[in-house]
Structures are given as C-alpha cells and as structure tokens.
Amino acid sequence: AEYLLLTHKQRLEGLLPEIRSWASLLASESRGPAWISDAYVMPAEIENLLAQLQFLRGALIGLVGFQGVGKSSALLALSAALREQKTAESQGLDTVLFKWRRTSDLFRSLLEYDYEASLEFRNEYERKLGGLSITRAEQIGGAKIARLRRYIWHDLLRGMHTIFIDMPDYSKTDRRLMAKDLEEIYWLWNSLRLTDVAPGPNLVIAIQKEMFGGHFFFDKMSKIELQPLQP
C-alpha cells in the first residue's frame, strides 16, 4: 500500500508542471481545440443547448456570458459534439466555427487559412475560377471577383447544420464597433435563412453579457446565459 501511495504521489508530482502550464493559459484560444475532448466539463446550460440544436433548423441563438466565462470553449465543445452526433442521415452534423471578422478582413483571413473553413473555401474558389489561380484572381480583383467570393462563402455556410460565431470583446464605453458588426451579421443571417427547401442553418453567436442589449438584432435571438462554474 505504501508503495502504491508513493507511486501515485510521484505520478501527481510529474503532472504538476503540465497542470501549471495548462492553467496559466487564460483563454481557450491559447490552448488549441484538442483539450476539449479530454478536459472540458460541459455546463448544464450548454448540455441543454446541445440537445436542442440537434433538432433545430434556422434557429438564432445568443450565447451570453461575462468576459472570460468560457463562451469560446462552449462553442468549441458544441461544434465538436454535433460533428460526432449520429443522425438518421449521416454520422455527424456539419458545423463551422469562426471568430467574427468584418467583410474587409473576412476573405483575406479565409485565404490565409485563419478559419477552419479556409481549405473548403479555397478549393471551391479555385474550382469556380476555372483554371485561373487564386493569386492571379486576387490581383485582378474587381466587383466580379468580390461577388464570386461572397457567393462561395454564403453557399458554404448555407450547407451547414449550425454556424458558430465568436464575437470579439468590445470596449464597454463605445458600442459603435459592435453595432457595425451586428449589422453585418444580421444581413448574413437574412441571406442564409431564406431558401426554397429549408429554413437555413442554426446560428449561435457568443456575445459579452456586458454588451448584450440596445440593438434590434438582440431582440430576435433566443438568449442562453452561460453562468460561471461554481468552486
């Protein structure tokens, strides 16, 4: 028994540097997505949201919580769980998760592999160009190329079961930047939800609780509040 206790103690001491390193990373973005499957504890409100999302289509949901409460981690966990969810039609449900970027930065980010959907977007973009390289198309630019990129991006999103958007942290004293982002997301939502055959994908938007309110788009959302974990 003493030998087993000593061995157990040595193992724990060996893990301490790893635990200390993991705990010092203050945001899920710093840790990367792999830890979700090994270490994430899903709060009750996120479990309930996951159960609902499996059967919803065209839903608009605001995941609200204070800065640092774990909204980004929750989106990662929800996306991973839906992809693993078995359905009658397929092994998993298609999702995409991305940090919100304005139109001026969106396509540059997509082309630079900053999004998890970047590869799929680039492949379709290249196919639509019909032999013209992406580099050359971007050099040419113009309204036609801009429309093509927007069409490919919206078509990719329209085929998803659920889209997760992680909004950035905003200044609490100036809401203009957030209002501008919400306008763009609103028009994206409008363009995706009205189709001839389906109500469109679910849209789950992570938003600071400190900033939630004062915009018409918030009133259209079903609000789910993420509470801090108790000790």
C-alpha positions in Angstrom: 0.0 0.0 0.0 2.8 2.4 0.9 4.5 1.6 -2.5 1.2 2.3 -4.3 0.8 5.6 -2.5 4.3 6.7 -3.2 3.9 5.7 -6.9 0.7 7.7 -7.1 2.3 10.7 -5.4 5.2 10.6 -7.9 2.8 10.5 -10.8 0.9 13.5 -9.5 4.1 15.4 -9.0 5.2 14.6 -12.5 1.9 16.1 -13.8 2.2 19.3 -11.8 4.3 21.2 -14.5 1.8 20.2 -17.2 -1.2 21.3 -15.0 0.6 24.6 -14.2 1.3 25.3 -17.8 -2.3 24.5 -18.8 -3.8 26.6 -16.1 -1.7 29.6 -17.0 -3.3 29.9 -20.4 -6.2 32.3 -19.7 -8.2 31.7 -22.9 -9.3 28.6 -24.8 -7.8 30.1 -27.9 -4.4 29.8 -26.3 -4.9 26.1 -25.6 -6.0 24.9 -29.0 -9.0 22.7 -29.7 -7.6 19.3 -28.7 -8.2 19.8 -24.9 -12.0 20.0 -25.4 -12.3 16.2 -25.9 -10.0 15.5 -22.9 -10.8 18.1 -20.3 -13.9 20.2 -21.0 -16.7 19.9 -18.4 -19.9 20.9 -20.2 -22.2 23.1 -18.0 -25.9 22.3 -17.8 -27.0 25.2 -20.0 -24.6 24.0 -22.7 -25.8 20.4 -22.5 -29.4 21.7 -22.9 -28.4 23.8 -25.9 -26.7 20.8 -27.5 -29.8 18.7 -27.1 -31.9 21.4 -28.7 -29.5 22.1 -31.6 -29.7 18.5 -32.8 -33.3 19.1 -33.8 -33.4 22.8 -34.6 -33.1 24.4 -38.1 -32.9 28.1 -38.8 -32.6 29.0 -35.1 -30.9 32.2 -34.0 -29.4 31.9 -30.5 -27.3 34.4 -28.5 -24.9 32.6 -26.1 -24.4 35.3 -23.5 -21.9 35.5 -20.7 -19.4 37.8 -18.9 -16.0 38.2 -20.4 -13.8 35.1 -19.6 -16.7 32.9 -18.5 -16.0 30.3 -21.2 -18.1 31.2 -24.3 -15.3 30.3 -26.8 -14.8 26.9 -25.1 -18.5 26.3 -25.1 -18.7 26.9 -28.9 -15.8 24.5 -29.5 -17.4 21.8 -27.4 -20.8 22.3 -29.1 -19.3 22.2 -32.6 -17.3 19.0 -31.8 -20.3 17.3 -30.2 -22.6 18.0 -33.2 -20.0 16.6 -35.6 -19.8 13.4 -33.6 -23.6 13.2 -33.3 -25.1 10.3 -35.2 -28.2 11.0 -37.1 -30.5 9.1 -39.4 -28.9 10.7 -42.5 -25.2 10.8 -41.6 -22.5 10.1 -39.0 -22.4 13.7 -37.9 -23.8 17.2 -38.4 -21.9 19.8 -40.4 -20.8 22.8 -38.4 -18.4 25.7 -38.9 -17.0 27.9 -36.1 -15.1 31.2 -36.7 -14.1 34.4 -35.0 -16.1 37.2 -36.4 -14.3 39.4 -38.9 -15.7 42.3 -40.9 -16.1 42.0 -44.6 -12.9 44.0 -45.2 -10.9 41.3 -43.3 -13.0 38.2 -44.0 -11.8 36.9 -47.3 -8.1 37.8 -46.6 -8.5 35.7 -43.4 -10.1 32.8 -45.3 -7.4 32.8 -47.9 -4.7 32.9 -45.2 -6.1 29.7 -43.6 -7.2 31.6 -40.4 -10.6 29.8 -40.5 -11.4 26.2 -40.1 -13.4 26.5 -43.3 -10.5 28.0 -45.2 -9.5 24.9 -47.1 -13.0 24.2 -48.2 -13.4 27.8 -49.3 -10.2 27.9 -51.2 -10.9 24.6 -53.0 -14.3 25.8 -54.2 -12.9 29.2 -55.1 -10.2 27.6 -57.2 -12.7 25.3 -58.9 -15.0 28.3 -59.8 -12.1 30.2 -61.3 -11.8 27.5 -64.0 -8.0 27.4 -64.3 -7.2 30.9 -63.1 -5.1 30.8 -59.9 -6.3 32.4 -56.7 -3.3 34.6 -56.6 -4.0 35.9 -60.0 -7.7 36.4 -59.3 -6.9 38.4 -56.2 -4.5 40.6 -58.2 -7.2 41.3 -60.8 -9.8 41.9 -58.1 -12.9 44.0 -59.1 -16.6 43.6 -58.5 -16.9 40.3 -60.3 -14.3 38.6 -58.1 -15.9 40.1 -55.0 -19.3 38.7 -55.9 -17.8 35.3 -56.6 -16.1 35.2 -53.2 -19.2 36.2 -51.4 -21.3 33.7 -53.3 -18.9 30.8 -52.5 -18.8 31.8 -48.8 -22.5 32.1 -48.4 -23.1 28.8 -50.3 -20.7 27.1 -48.0 -22.4 28.4 -44.9 -25.9 27.7 -46.2 -25.0 24.0 -46.4 -24.1 23.8 -42.7 -26.4 22.5 -39.9 -25.1 25.0 -37.4 -22.8 28.1 -37.7 -21.0 29.2 -34.5 -19.8 32.9 -34.5 -17.5 34.0 -31.7 -17.7 37.8 -31.5 -14.7 39.7 -30.3 -14.5 41.6 -26.9 -15.6 45.2 -27.2 -15.0 48.3 -25.3 -17.6 48.9 -22.7 -17.6 52.6 -23.3 -18.1 52.6 -27.1 -20.7 50.4 -28.7 -20.3 51.7 -32.3 -18.0 48.9 -33.4 -20.3 46.2 -32.0 -23.3 47.8 -33.7 -21.5 47.8 -37.0 -20.6 44.1 -36.6 -24.2 43.2 -35.6 -25.5 44.9 -38.8 -23.2 42.7 -40.9 -24.2 39.5 -39.0 -27.9 40.5 -39.4 -27.6 40.7 -43.2 -25.6 37.4 -43.3 -28.4 35.8 -41.2 -31.0 37.1 -43.6 -29.2 35.9 -46.6 -28.8 32.3 -45.2 -32.2 31.6 -43.6 -34.5 32.1 -46.6 -34.2 29.2 -49.0 -36.7 27.3 -51.1 -36.1 24.0 -49.5 -35.1 24.7 -45.8 -35.1 27.4 -43.2 -31.3 27.6 -43.3 -28.7 26.8 -40.7 -28.8 27.5 -37.0 -26.8 30.5 -36.0 -25.2 30.6 -32.5 -23.5 33.8 -31.6 -21.3 34.2 -28.5 -21.7 37.7 -27.0 -20.4 39.6 -23.9 -23.1 39.9 -21.4 -21.8 43.4 -20.6 -22.7 44.4 -24.2 -26.0 42.4 -24.7 -28.8 44.8 -25.3 -29.6 48.1 -27.0 -29.7 46.7 -30.6 -32.7 45.4 -32.5 -30.9 42.2 -33.6 -30.6 41.0 -30.0 -34.4 41.0 -29.7 -34.6 38.4 -32.5 -32.3 36.0 -30.6 -33.2 33.3 -28.1 -30.9 34.1 -25.2 -29.0 31.5 -23.3 -26.8 32.7 -20.5 -23.6 30.9 -19.6 -23.0 31.0 -15.8 -19.6 30.8 -14.1 -18.7 27.4 -12.8 -19.1 27.1 -9.0 -16.0 26.1 -6.9 
